[in-house]
């Protein structure tokens, strides 16, 4: 059995950051030793570069099968490795077929053959009429279920109603599986399309905070009624923070994520026609996003996930700059860590904060906190090495996503992932992939 020794003056442990020597064996962290410990074998000394648990992103759209021209398991999980992501969870939509039945799940799993470069789990989908599929999907190993309360963007994944949620929430609660919800209760609001559809201000106004706030209040009520875990994805409205705080104070099993783009960008800085910034909910104004930061740093928001949702450049309407017809989604999977670190370190955040927001807390949502998301003896040896003070500029050549459309192009970011380890094996050494197809399918 191969044993690897990793040493750094900055190993990020659950108890904080300190010098340590890690023993990796059999795919696990066999031991965490003092930095100066004597061991029988060569030591990979990372110097002052930090060792962190691999990033876990539970909100990714890989779009395969059926829309592989949008991304795909191969390109998506390559990009993930290069960004220090060791585990991601694929959303049930934007692929075709959508993951709303066991049959469709099997089709998606078969599509991963030979191209899983990171660990990948799957969410099932909740749509009108598929309540009978929920328990079979749980038995098949999905990590939880995703529902939309507004149009998802594709017609083959229609939004669920309150009635649909009430049918499935008792089942999910009995199995302890989380319900993830895109929280927008849309009200007919197409008037803005009669105006300037290149205007970001008009697009922002077309999806008001009230849509999110009403949906979140509904989910809090249902969470209290049924008692099962509920997770709010990509929170953008700071107006809902008070209701979330009250729900958590009452002990409800409610968790919340926000996205890197809501913390890094502000509406005031987005020019008209810049459809690479279009997402739903939209990137809001600076004062709102400052409150999101405060909630993240206080622990009210549990973690940060990319909602990586790429599309071919033509669908982003870059030439026309038309927000009405552009696909809403931001490609950022490879940049999950440096984007957050760049913004967070300017606010006094630490590497242990980063590990909590990108690894430890996401592991809890996906039911893997007993083995992933922290550097602890006995845990999976999914790790990254980070040069935390090194800066780089995002270029198309750097990105391994299938398409290079991203609002981060041209931005200077801080934090370079120099190595990624999967189950104790070094699979990426910047800028090279050393070993591919080492990922595993995750089930519960």
N, C-alpha and C positions, 0 to 999 in steps of 0.2 A: 504494500500500500504506500503510495507516494505521500510524503510529508513535505509541506511548504512552510517556511518561516518568513513572516512579514514583520518588519520593525519600523516604527515611526515615533517621532517625538510628539505626534499629535494624533492619537487614536481616539475616535469619538465613541465612547462607551455610554451605556445608560446612566452611569453615575457622573458623566462629564468627560472632558477631554484631558488626556494625559499621555505621557510616553508609555509604550507597551510593546510587547512582542507577541504576535499571534501565531499559534500553531494550527495549521489547516491540514486536515486528514480525513479521508473518506467522504469528502464533500461537505464536511462540517467544520466548525471552529472547535478544535479539540481542546484548546486551552488559551487563556489570556494570561501571559506571564509578565513579570517586571521587565522593563526595557533592557536591563543589563543581564538578564538570565542567560546562562550558558546552555546551548543546545547542540545536539549531535547532527550537524548538517549546515549547509550554506544558508546564510540569512539574506533575504532581499531587503536591503535597508532603503526605506523611502525618504530618509532624511527628515526634512521639515514638512514634506508633503503630508497631507492629512489622509487618514484611512477612515472611511465612513461606510455604514451599511449601504448596499446597493439601493438605488432609488426604486420605489414601487409606485407605479402610476395606474390607478384603478379606473381611469377615464380616457380610453383611447379608441379611436375608430380606425380599424385597419382595412375595412371595406372589402375583404375577401371572404368568400368567392363572390363573383357577380359584378363587382365594381373594382376589380384588381387594378384597373388602369388609374384608379384614384390613389391607391397606396399598395397594399398587399403585405402579407406576413414577412416576405423576404426583406423588402426595403424598410418596412416599419421597424422590424426587430433589429436590423443592422443599425439603423439610426439610434435606436434605443441603447444598444451596446456602446456606441461611440459617446453617448451622453451619460454613461454610468447607470443606466436603468437595467436592472436584472429581472424585474417582474412587472408585467403589465396585464391589465384585464381589458378584453375586447368588448366593446359595446354591441348590443344585439341588432343594431340597425346600420344602414348604409351598405352592408353586405346584401347580396341577393342570392338565396333567400334570407330573410331576417330570422333571428334566433328565437322563434316563438313556439317551437315544437321540438321534440327530441329528434325527429327526422331531420329537421333543418340544422340542429346542433351537430348531428353526425356528419352532415355535408360540410359544415364549417371545419370541424375537427379534421376531416380527411384532407381538406385544403392546406393544412399546416405541414403536410408531409415533406420532410427534407428542407424546411425553411423556417424553423423556429430557432432563432439565435439568442433569444431570452426565454425565460419562463413566461407562459401565457395562460391565463384563466379566462373564463367566459361568463358574462352576465346573460341571463335569460330575459326575454321581453314580455311585458304585459300589454296586451292590446285587446280591444273589444272582442269577446267571444272565445278567448283561449284559456279561461280559468281551468278547464279540465287538463290542460297541459302542464300546469304548475308543478304538481307533485311528481309526474314523470321526469320533468326537467331537473327537479331537486335530486331525484334518485340517480339521474345521469351525471350529476356532479357540478351543475352551475353554482356559482358563488353567491348568487342573489339575483334580483330582478330589477329591470329598469322600465319606467313608464314615463310618458310625456303627458302633460296636461294641455298642451297646445299642439298644433300641427308640427310634426317632426322634421319636415322638409322633404320627406319622401312618402308617397301615398301608400306604400306597402307596410308602413309602420304607423297606423292611425293612433291618434291620442286616446288615452283612457279617460273615462268619466269617473265621477265619484262613485257611481254604482259599480263600475268595473273594479275599482280599488276595494270597495267593500266586499266584493266576492272573493278576492284573493288574499286580503290582509290577514284574515284568521288562519289561513293555510300557512302563510309565511311566518306568522307569529309562532305557530305550533312547531315549526321547524327551526326557528331562530335565524331565518334568512332575511337579510336586509332588503327593503324596498327603496330603490334609488329613484328620485323623481326630478324631472325637469319642471321646475315650478314657474310656470307662466299660465295664468288663466286669461286667455286672449278675449278681447272684446273687438268686434268688427272695427277695423281701423285702417282702411285702405285709402282714406282721403289724401293722405300724404303723397300717394303715388301720382296724384294730379298736379303736384307741385314739382319742385326741383329734386329729382331722385338722385342727383349727384351730391346733394347736401347731406353731410354726416349729421348735422343738427336735426334735419328732418327725419332721418332714419332713427336717431336716438329717441326722438319724441314719439315715434310710431310704436315703441315697445316700452311703455312707461313703467316706473318702479311699482306702481299699484298692481300691475299684472302679477309680479313676483310676490308682492306682499300678501295679496288675497290667496294665492296658491299655497304659500307657506303656512298661513293661518289654518287653511283647510287640512294640510298634512299634519299639523300639530294636533288638531282636534281628533283626527283619525288615529294618530299615534297613541294619544291618551286613551281612546276608546278600545283599541285592539291590543295594545301593549307590545307589539313587535317592533324591531329596529327599523327606523326610517332615516334615510340619508338624503339630504338636499344637495344636489349637484350644482356646480358652478354658480354659487351665490354672487350676485352683482349688486343687489339693492341693500344699502346700509340701513334703510328704513325698517327692515325686518329683524335687525339685530336685537332689539328689545324683546320682541316676541320669542326669539330663539333663546335668549338668556333666561326668560321666565320659564320656558319649557324645560330647559336643562336644570334650572333650580328646583323644579318639581320632580326631577329624577326621571324624566321621560328618556327613552333610549333613542335620542335624536342626535345625529351627527351632521356636520356641514363641511363642505369643501368650497374653496373659491379657486379661481384660475390665475395662473401667472400673469396673463394679459390684463386682468382687472387690477393688478397691483403694480404693474410696470408702466402701463400707458394711462393717459387721461383723455377724455373727450375733447378738451380744449386744444389738444395738440394734434388732432386728427383732421387733416385737410379734406375738403370736398373731393370726391372722386377716388379716395384711397380705400378701395374695396378690399384690399388685403387685411384691413382691420375689421371687416364685418363679421360679427358673431352674434349669437342669441343666447341669453340676454346680451345687450350691447355693452361695450366699454363706456362707463359713465364718467361723470365729472370728477375733478380732482378732490373736492371736498368729500364726496361720497366715498371715493377710494381710500382716502386717508382714514375714514372710519373702519373700512375693511382691514386696513393694516393694524389698527389698534385692536380689533377683535381677534385677528390672527395672533398677535403678540401676547394677548391676554389668555389665549386658549379657548375663547368662545368659538372661533372657527377652528376646526380640528386639523385640517391639512390643506395642501394645495395640489391640484391635478391639472394636467394640460388641456384636457378635452381636445386632444390632437384630432382635427377633423379636416384632412386635406381634400383637395379636388383638383382636377386638371385646370391649368391656367385659364382656359377659355371660360370655364364656369365661374371663375372669380371676376369676370367682366373688368379686367384691368384696363383694357383699351377704352371702354365706354365710361368706366367709373360709375356705373349705374347700381346703386345700392338696392333698388327694388328687385332686380333680376339676378344679382350676384349670389353665389353660394355662400352661406353663412358658416364659416368655420376657419379656425386658425391652425396652421401647421407649425408645431413647436416641440415635438416629442424629444428630439435630440438636445434641445436647449433648456429642458425643464430645470436642471440644476443651476446653470450659470445665470439664467434670467432671474431666478428667485434670489440667488446669492448676491448678484450685483445690486439689486434693489434693497435687500435685507441688511447687508453689511453697512450700507449708508445710514441705516436706522439703528445701528448698534447691535444687531442680531449676531448670534454666534453660530459656530458649526454644530454644536449640539441642538440648537434651535432648528437648523436646517435638517438634521437627521430626524427630528421629531416630525417636522412638517412634510417630509418627502419619503420617509421610510417607516418609522415606528407606528404612527397613527394610521396611515393607509393599510398597514398589515392587519390592524384590528378589524377594519371594515371588511376585508376579504377573507377573514377567518384563518389567517396565517400567523397570528401574533405569537404562537407557541414555537415558531421555527424561523420566522423571517422578520426583518425590519430592525434588527439591533445586533451589535457585536457582543455576543454573550456565548459562553461555553455551551456547546451542544447545538447551537443554532446553525442554519445553513450558511456556508461560507460564500455568500453573495456579497461582494465588496467592491468598492471603488477607491481609487487613489486620486486625490484632488490637489492640484497646485492652486491654493486659494487666493493668491495675490497676482497670479499671471493673467494678463488681459489678452483679448483677441477680438478681431472684428468679424462679424458674421458675413460670410460670403456664400454664393451659390456653390462654389467648389467644395466648401467645407461640409455641406449638408448631404446626408445620405438618404433623406426622404426621396420618394419617387419624383415629386415635384418640388421646385425650389421657391415657390411663392410663400413668403412669410413676412409679416410686419417687422420682424427683427433684422432683416437684411440691412447691412450697413451699420448696425449698432455695435458699439464697443461694449463687450461684456467681460466680467471678471470671474475667474474660476475655470481652469482647464482640467478636464478629466484625463489623467495620464494613463491609467490602467483600469480595466474592469475584470473582476474575477467572478466566475459562475461556478458554484459548487466547488470552490477551492482551486479551480483551474484558471490561469490567466488567459482570457479569450480576446482581450483588446489591449494593445499597447500603442498609445497615440503616435502616429495616426493610422496604425495598421491593425487589421483583424487577424488574430493569430489562429483562432479556431471558431468555426461556424457550426450551426446546427447542434448546439449543445443544450438548448433550452428544453424544458419539460412542460407538459400540459398539467395545469393545476386543477384539482377538483376538491370538493369538500365532502 
